[in-house]
Amino acid sequence: MALEVFHKDETLQMRRKLIGQSCRLFFSRDPVKIVRARGQYLYDENGMQYLDCISNVQHVGHCHPSLTQDAAAQMDLLNSNTRFLHDNIVLYADRLAATLPKKLCVFYFVNSGSEANDLALRLARQYTRHQDVIVLDHAYHGHLTSLIDISPYKFRKLEGQKEWVHVAPLPDTYHGIYREDHPDPGQAYADTVKSLIDEAHKKGRKISSFFAESLPSVGGQIIFPTGYCKRIAEYVREAGGVYVADEIQTGFGRVGSHFWAFQLQGEDFCPDIVTMGKPIGNGHPIACVATTEEIAAAFTASGVEYFNTFGGNPVSCAIGLAVLDVIEKEDLRGNAVRVGGHLKQLLLQLQTKHPLIGDVRGVGLFIGMELVKDRASRKPATEEAAHLVRRLKEERIVMSTDGPWDSVIKFKPPMCFSIEDAERVCTCIDQILRASVNQWPEFGGRTIICTTNGR
C-alpha cells in the first residue's frame, strides 16, 4: 500500500502542527523535502538532485542495495526478542572484535548512540565505584538526561554544570589556549586534565572516567594533537578511572587509515570502553558498547540484569554485518584516504586564495574548513559560514556548520563520495567566495551559478 504524498507546503504545515518545534530541520527557512536517495545523492519531490556532504549516518551510501536486500531477507525470516538464542548477534560481535584491540572483547548492543553512551557511563561507574566524569568543552554525547549532564554543548543552555562534571579545555590548536606553535600541545592539553583530577581529589571527589569523542565533531572537527589521548589515559587510570572513546561520529573507517579514530593516537593507546552508533547501521537504529572482560564482569557482579528488547536483534545484526561487508568489498577506507586527501588538498588550495578560510583540518572523510573574519585575530566568521551554506544549497550541495561559533564548514559525507564530488564542491566554494570577496559579511550583490557538473 503506497503512502499518501503531500505537497511540500502541506507537509511543512502538518509538521509545524504535529511535531515538536524543538525538532529542527536543515535549512529551516526553506527546507528541502527529500523523497528518495541513492549513494551520496538526495532527490527532492521535483526530482532535483542534491550532493550530500554531511550524512555520516548513511555511511556506505543511501539505500545501498546490499543492505536493503539483507535487511528484507532477515525481516522475512525472523526478528525476535533478543533473549532468544540466535547466530547473528554473535557473528556480528565476532566481526567487530576483529577490528578492535584484543582487550575490547565484550559487546553490548543497543539502539542509538545515546543509549550506548548512557550504558558506557553506567559501566564506568560500576567498575570504578566512582561518580565524577571529565569531558571536553563544547562536547556533545547524546540527548538522554545523563548525557546532557556531560555535554557542555547542551547543559550550558539548560541547568548548568553538575558538581560531578569537570570540563577540560578542548585541545584545539587553532583557537585554543595551546596552539600550533606550541612545542608539545598534546602534553600541555593533557596536563589540563591532570589539573582537573588533582582539583577533584582535593575536594574529596573521585573520577570514574574521561569521556571524549575520538575526534570532536560538534566542537569543530578537531584533530587531537599527538600523544594527547595516551597521556590522559595514564592520568585517568592512575586516578582509578577509565577512558571512554566515543566513536559514534567517527568510527567504521571514516578516517581511512584506521578503522577507529582512536587508533590515530598510535598502537600503544587503547581505550577501556568504546561506543559506536550512527554509521554502524547505515541509518538503521543499532548501536554498541565494546569493553574489557574486567569491566563487563564488574557490571555483571552488580546482580542487575541488563536487558535490551531490540538491541542486537537479528535484523539489526544482519544490517550491521552487511555494512562491514560493503566497507570491505568496496574499499571504502581506501576511498576515504584517496578522496579525503584530494578534498583536503583542494581546500588548502582555496585557503591560499581566500583570506576568509582560516584553517583546514581533518583526516579521511572527516574534514573541517574554518572561516574567520581575519587570520590575525582568528575571529570566527559565523554569518559568512551560514551564508556560504545557504548558497551551496542553492547549487544543490548540502552542507552544514559546526564548532563553538558555527564557523566550521564540515565535511562528513557518505563514504562513497567521489573525486568528482570533491572537485564539484570546491569549485562551487571558490566561485561563491570570489563573487563575494568585497561584500562580507552580508554578501549582497550579484548571485552566480556555479559552473560544475552537478545534475
N, C-alpha and C positions, 0 to 999 in steps of 0.2 A: 504494500500500500504506500503510495507516494505521499510525502508530507506536503501540506499546503505551503505555497511560496508567496510571500508578501512583497510588495514594492518596498524599496529601501526606506522611504519616508515613513511608511506604515510600520515597518519593523522597528525603526528608531522610536517612533511614538509609543509602541507597545512596550519596548524595553524601558523607556523612561517611566512608564506606568507600573510595570511589573517587577523590575529588577532594582535592587538597592543601588542608590546613586553613588555609593562609595565604590561600587564595582565599575571602574572607569574603562573606557575604550581607548585604543590607539586613535590619535587624530580626532579628539573629542569634538572639535569644532565642525569637522566634516568627515565623519567616519567612512572607512571603506567597508562595504559589505562583501565579504568573501564567501563564495558559494562552492568552490572546489579548489583543489591544489594538487600539484604533482612535482616531485623533486624539490627544487628551490624556487618554484613559481606558484604564485597565488592568482586566482581569477575572480573578478567581481561579477555581479549579476548581469553585466553587459558583455561579459566575455573578455574584458580588458585584463591583460597580463601584468602582474607586478613581480619584480625581483625581490625575494625575501632575504634580507641581510641580518635578521635578528632572531629567527625561530630556532634557537638551540635545542628546544624540546624535540622538534621533528629532526632528530639527529642525523638519520640516514636518508632524509628526504621525505617530503609529504607523501602520504598514501603509497608507500613503497609496496609493490605487488607481492613480494615475498612475505612481508609482514601480514598483509591483509589475507593472503591465502592461508598462512599458518594459523592465524587467529580464527578465521572462519572454520577451518577444519577441526581445530580443537574445541571450539564452541559447539560444533555439531556433534561432537563425541562425548564430552564431559566438561563441566565446570562446577566442581563440587566445593563444599566446605573444606577448609584446609586441614581439618583433623582426620580426614581420610588419607590413608597411605597412597601416594602417587609418585611416579617416576620423575615428572617434570621438575619438581622443586629441588630434588637432589641433583639431577643432571645440571640444572641451571646454577646451583650453588657451586658445584664442582668446576664448571666453566669459569665462573667469576673468580674462584680461588686461584685458578691458573694465571690470572692477570695480576695478582697481588703478591706482596711478600708473604713468605710461608707462615709467619706468625698470625696473620689475619686470616683465620681459617674457620671461623664460626659466623653464621649468617642468620639474620632475622629479616623477613620480608614484610613490608608494609605497603601502603597505598599512595603515599605522597612524600615529598621531601620534608615537609613539616613534621609528618609522623616520624620519619627517620631521625630527624634532629631531636625531637622530643624524647624518643627512645634512647638516643645516644646520651642525652643529659641524664636520664634515669640510670643507664648502665654506669656512667662515670661516678655518679653519686653513690650507687650501691657498692661499687668496688672500692672506692676510696673512703667511704663514710664521711666525706667532706661535702660542704654545700657550695662554696663560692666558685664563681666562674670568671675567667679572664677572657674578654673579647676585644676585637679591634674596633676603633672608632669608625662610624658610618656603616658598620656591618648589618646585614640582614640575614636571618636564619629561618624565617618562617612566620606563619600567621597565628599559630596557637599562642595562648596566653604565656606559656612557659618560654616561648621563643621570642615573643615581643619583649619579654623581660631581658633577653640577652642580645637584643638588636637595637643598638643606638639609633639607627636609621628610623626606627619606629618609636621607641619609648621616649625619645626627646620631644615628640609631638603629643605624647599622652601623659602618663603619670610620672614620668621621670625615672631616674636610675635607682634601682633597689640597692640596699646596703651590701648585698652579697654579690653584686656585679662590679667588676673592675674593668675599666676601659683603657686599653693601651693605644698609643698613637698608631695611626695607620702608617705602615712602612712605605710611604710614598716618596720616592726620591726626586720627584718633580716639584711637589708643593710642600712636602713635609719638613719636619724640624731638622732632619739629616738628608742632604740632597746628593746629587750625582757626583759632586766634587769631594764628598767625604771619603777618607781613606778606607773605611770599613763600615758602611752603613748597616750591613746585616748585624754585626756585633752591637753597634750603637742602638739600633732599634730593639734588639733582643734584651739589652740591658734595661730598657724602659719597662719591660715585662718583669725582669728580676726586681726592679724597684717596687713595682706593684705588689709582688709576692711578699717582699720584706715589710712593706707598709701594712699589708693584711695581717701578717704574723704579729706585728706589734699590737694590733687591735684584738688579738686572740682568735682570729679567723683562719680558716684552713681552705686551701684551694683544691677543688675537685678536678678542674680541667681548664685547659686553654682550648678555646673553641674558635676555629677560623676557617674561612674558605681558603682553599689552596691557592687560588688567585682571586682576590676580592673583586667582585663584579659590580655590585651597587656602589662600592667605594670608588669606582672609576677605572676598571680594567687594570688593576695594579699587578705588577710582577714583583714578587718578593726578591730582595737582594740576597746574594749568595750567602749561605751559612745561617740565615735567619731562623729557619724552622728547626734546624738541628740544635742550635744553642737554646732556643726556647724549650724544646723537648727536654733537654738536660735540666734546665732550671725548674720546670714544672714537675718533672719526676722526682727531683731532689726534694721538692716540697710535698711529695706524696700524691700528686695529681697525675692526670693522663692528658695526652694530646689527642684532640678530636679534629680530624680533617674533613671539612665539608666539601665534598666533590660534586654536589648537586648540579652546579652550573658547568663544571669544568672536566668531569670525568669522561670515560669511554673514548679516549683518543683525540679529544679536541685539540690538545697541544701538539699533536702529531708525533713528536719524537718519543713520547711515552704514552702509556695507556691512561695513567693517572697524573694529574698536575702536580701532586706532592712529590712525584718521582723526579721532578726538575731540580729538587734540592739535593739530589745525589743518592747513590745506592745505600749509603750508610744512614739514611734517615727513613724511619718508618713510624707512622702514627700508631696510636693504640686503638683507635676507633676511626672508621671511615664511613661516612654517609653518602648515599648516592640516590639520585632521583632524576627528574626531568628527562634527559636523553635515554635513560635506561629502558623505557618502553616506547620511545618514539611518539609520545603523546598518549599512550595508554597509561592508566593510573597504576603504576607499580613503583616501588622504591625499596631501599635495602640498607641495612646496617651490617658492616663487617667488623669483627673484633677478634680478640685473642681468646684462647681457651680459658685463661685465668679470669678475665673479666666476665666471660659468659658463665663460668662456674659460680662466681660471686652473685650474679644475678639469679641463678637457679637456687642458690642457697637461701635466698630470702624466703622461699617457701610459697611465693606468689606466682601462680601460673601466668605466663604471657601467652595470650591468645588473640589472634587477629583473624577475623572471619574471612576477609578477602585477600589478605597479604600472602602472596605466593600461591595463588590458586592456579590450576592447570592452564587456563587461558593466558593469564599474565606471564607465567613462566615460559609458555610456548612463544609468546611475543618477545620476551627477553632473550631467549635463545636465538630467535630469528634476527634480532638486532645484532647480536655478536657475530652471527654468520655473515651478515651483509658487511659489517665493518671489515671483516677479514677478506671475504671474497672480492669486494670492490676496492680493496686497499685504501680505505678512507683515511687512515692515519697518514699514509703516504701522500694522499691528496691534500690533507691539511698542511703538510710540510711544503709541498710544491706551490699550491695556490695561496696559502697563507704567507709564505715567504715572498711570493710575487706581489701580493696585495700590499704587504708592508713596505716593500721597496717602492712601489708606486706612490704610496702615501708619503714616504720620506722624500721622494722627488717633488711632490706637491708642496711639502714643507719648505723646500728651498725657494719656491716661487711665491708663496703666500704667507706673509707675516702673521696672519690670523692663526695659522697652525703652530701651536707652541710645542707640542710633543706628540710623537708617535711611538707607541709601545705595544708589546704583545708577543705572542708566540702561537704558531699554528694558526687556527681559525678563531683565535681569541685576541682581538686587537682593539685598541682604543686610539682615537685621534682627538687630542685635546685642543680646544680653541681658546685663545687668550686675546685680550684687548691689546696688550703689548708684551713682548717677550721679556723685557727687563723686569717688570713688576709681576708678571705671570698672572695678572688679574683675569679671572675666568670670564669668558665671553658667552654668557648664558643665553642672551637674546639672539646672538648671532647663530649659536648652535641650534636653537629652536627653529629659527628661520631656515637654516640650511636643511633641516629635516623636513620641513614643510615643502620646500622647493623640490627636494628629491622625491617626495610623494607625488608631486605634480608630474614628475618624469617617470612615475610608476616604479619607483625604487623605495622599498620600505626600510626605513632606518629609525633609530631612536637614540636618546641620550641617557647618560648615566653619570655618576660621580656626585660628590657633595654639592656641586653647583650646577648640575645638569649641563656641564660644558664639554663632556666627553662623548663624541660620536662613537657608538660601539658597533663592532662587527662580530656577530656570533651566528653566522648563517648555518643552514643545513650543511652537512659535511660533503655533500655532492657539489657544492659551489665550485664554479669552474674558473679557469684563467680568463675566459671571455667575460664572465660575470664581473670579475675583479676589475678588468680594464674598463668595462662599461661604467661601473660606479665611479671610478677615479676620473674618467673623462668628464662625467657629469659634474662631479665636485669641482674640478678645475674650471669648467666653463661657468658655473654658478658663481664661484669666488671671483673670477676675472671680471665678470659683468657687474659685480657689486663692490669692487675694490675701493671706490670713493664714497660709498653710501652707508657705511656702518654707523650705528647699529641697526638702523631701521630698513636698510637695503633700499627700498623705494625704487624709483626709476624703472628702467626697462626690464622686461621679462624675456628670457631667452629660451629656446627649445634646444635641449642637448642633442648633439649630433652623434647618437650612439645607435647600436643595433638592437635596441630594445624592441620587443614585439608587443 
